[in-house]
Amino acid sequence: MAKVISTLFISADGVAEIDPAWHFPYFDENMGRAVTEDYETSDVLLIGRNTYDSFAGAWPDREAAGGDDAPFAKQLGDTRKVVASRQDLTFTWRNSELIDGDLLDAVRGLKADESIKGILIPGSLDVVHQLLAAGLIDELRLLIHPVAAGKGDKLFVDGAAVQHLKVLATESFPTGVIRVIYAPVEPPAPAGYEDVKDFPEGK
């Protein structure tokens, strides 16, 4: 089945609502490479309404301008984009379509489609929250910035179910950004103080 991968820029205190003031100072060639690698995993973008509006308001113009980021802008334009929205949308960006029906059912259908290589979710926190709760995300690819944002929407929200994760890969950048790739995993066996009290304490 096709993997569903969430890719997010995130602060050290878990905020995944990007503020340009703390994001762009840490963007360098290493982060650019990581983003490129994430996009290469997939041939379908799954995005929410706000992310679509942001992307469609910028990338077509960048493609038309023919600057340094025009090739990436063209790649985004050529990619199939599936948009989750509770409202009807008029699409101005090519290869864009609205999810017909329930989000979770639509994602299960995309995962089961043998013609699809992978499904990438850039940003789109509301979509990510719903899919995490339903167990439909296969990887979380986080670029953790060395900053405490202090405010903004978080990846893991208060009151959500516990999410157990395993680390698939890590990488540190000279800027202090840490790239971590997680995958959901079954919880470990239950344990308490009596199970660990005899472990050496740093010896």
C-alpha positions in Angstrom: 0.0 0.0 0.0 1.1 3.6 -0.6 2.6 5.3 2.4 1.1 8.4 3.9 3.9 10.7 5.0 3.5 14.0 7.0 6.3 16.5 6.6 6.4 19.5 9.0 8.5 22.4 10.1 8.2 22.4 13.8 9.6 24.3 16.8 11.3 22.7 19.8 8.1 23.2 21.9 6.0 21.4 19.3 4.5 24.3 17.4 3.9 23.3 13.8 2.1 26.5 12.7 4.9 28.2 10.7 5.9 31.7 11.7 8.3 33.1 9.0 10.2 34.9 11.8 11.5 31.7 13.3 11.4 29.5 10.3 13.4 31.2 7.5 16.5 32.1 9.6 17.1 28.3 9.8 16.4 27.4 6.2 19.6 26.4 4.4 20.8 23.9 1.7 20.4 21.0 4.2 16.8 21.7 4.9 16.2 22.2 1.2 17.7 18.8 0.5 15.5 17.2 3.2 12.4 18.8 1.8 13.3 17.6 -1.7 13.8 14.1 -0.4 10.4 14.2 1.3 8.7 15.3 -1.9 10.4 12.5 -3.8 8.7 9.9 -1.7 5.3 10.6 -3.2 3.3 11.4 -6.4 0.2 12.7 -4.6 -0.1 15.7 -2.3 -2.8 15.6 0.3 -3.4 19.1 1.7 -6.0 21.1 3.6 -7.8 24.2 2.4 -5.4 26.7 4.1 -2.3 25.0 2.7 -3.9 24.8 -0.7 -4.7 28.5 -0.7 -1.1 29.3 0.4 0.5 27.1 -2.2 -1.8 28.1 -5.0 -1.2 31.7 -4.2 2.5 31.4 -4.6 3.9 28.5 -6.6 2.1 29.1 -10.0 3.5 32.6 -10.0 7.0 31.4 -9.1 6.8 28.8 -11.9 5.8 31.5 -14.4 8.5 33.8 -13.2 11.2 31.3 -14.2 13.5 32.0 -11.2 15.7 29.6 -9.2 12.7 27.8 -7.7 10.7 27.5 -11.0 11.7 23.8 -11.4 10.3 22.9 -8.0 7.2 25.1 -8.6 6.7 23.1 -11.9 7.1 19.8 -10.0 4.4 20.9 -7.6 2.1 22.0 -10.4 2.5 18.7 -12.2 1.8 16.7 -9.1 -1.7 15.5 -8.3 -3.1 17.5 -5.4 -6.0 16.2 -3.4 -7.6 18.8 -1.2 -9.6 18.3 2.0 -12.2 21.0 2.5 -15.7 21.2 3.9 -16.5 23.8 1.3 -16.7 23.7 -2.4 -13.6 25.2 -4.1 -12.8 26.7 -7.4 -9.4 25.5 -8.3 -7.0 27.7 -10.2 -4.0 25.4 -9.9 -3.7 22.5 -12.4 -4.0 18.9 -11.2 -6.1 19.9 -8.1 -9.2 18.0 -7.0 -11.5 18.1 -4.0 -12.0 15.0 -1.8 -15.4 13.6 -2.5 -16.9 12.4 0.8 -15.2 11.5 4.0 -11.5 12.3 4.5 -10.6 9.0 6.2 -12.4 6.9 3.5 -10.6 8.9 0.8 -7.2 8.3 2.3 -7.8 4.6 2.7 -8.8 4.6 -1.0 -5.6 6.4 -2.0 -3.4 4.1 0.1 -5.0 1.1 -1.6 -4.6 2.5 -5.1 -1.8 0.4 -6.7 -1.0 3.2 -9.2 0.0 5.6 -6.4 3.6 5.6 -5.2 3.1 7.6 -2.0 1.0 10.4 -0.4 2.7 13.4 1.1 1.0 15.8 3.5 3.0 19.1 3.7 1.7 21.2 6.7 -2.1 20.8 6.9 -2.2 20.2 10.6 -5.9 19.6 10.8 -5.6 16.8 8.3 -2.6 15.4 10.1 -4.5 15.4 13.4 -7.4 13.5 12.0 -5.2 10.9 10.2 -3.0 10.4 13.3 -6.0 9.7 15.4 -7.2 7.2 12.8 -3.8 5.4 12.5 -3.5 6.3 8.8 -0.1 8.1 8.9 2.9 5.9 8.2 5.7 8.4 8.8 6.2 11.8 10.5 9.1 13.7 9.0 9.9 16.6 11.3 12.4 19.4 10.9 12.8 20.6 14.5 14.0 24.2 14.8 16.1 25.2 17.8 13.5 27.7 19.0 10.7 27.7 21.4 7.9 29.4 19.5 5.7 30.0 22.6 2.5 30.1 20.6 0.8 28.5 17.7 -0.9 25.2 16.8 0.9 22.1 17.9 1.4 18.7 16.2 0.4 16.8 19.4 -2.6 18.5 21.0 -3.8 18.4 24.6 -6.3 15.6 25.2 -5.2 13.5 22.2 -4.5 9.8 22.5 -1.0 8.8 23.4 1.1 8.3 20.2 4.0 5.8 20.5 6.7 6.3 17.9 9.9 4.7 16.7 12.8 6.6 15.2 13.7 5.6 11.7 16.4 8.2 11.1 17.9 11.4 12.5 20.2 14.1 11.2 21.6 17.3 12.7 22.2 20.4 10.6 24.8 23.1 11.3 22.0 25.6 12.0 20.8 23.5 14.9 17.9 22.0 13.1 17.3 18.3 13.8 15.6 16.2 11.2 13.7 13.2 12.8 11.7 10.6 10.9 9.3 8.7 13.1 6.9 5.9 12.4 3.9 4.9 14.6 4.6 1.8 16.6 2.7 -0.4 19.1 3.2 0.6 22.7 5.9 -1.1 24.8 5.0 -3.6 27.5 3.5 -1.9 30.6 6.1 -1.0 33.2 6.3 0.9 36.5 8.9 1.9 39.1 9.2 -1.7 40.4 10.3 -2.8 37.0 13.1 -0.3 36.7 14.3 0.4 40.2 17.3 -1.9 40.0 18.7 -0.4 36.9 22.1 1.3 37.4 21.7 5.1 37.8 24.2 6.4 35.3 26.9 3.9 36.4 
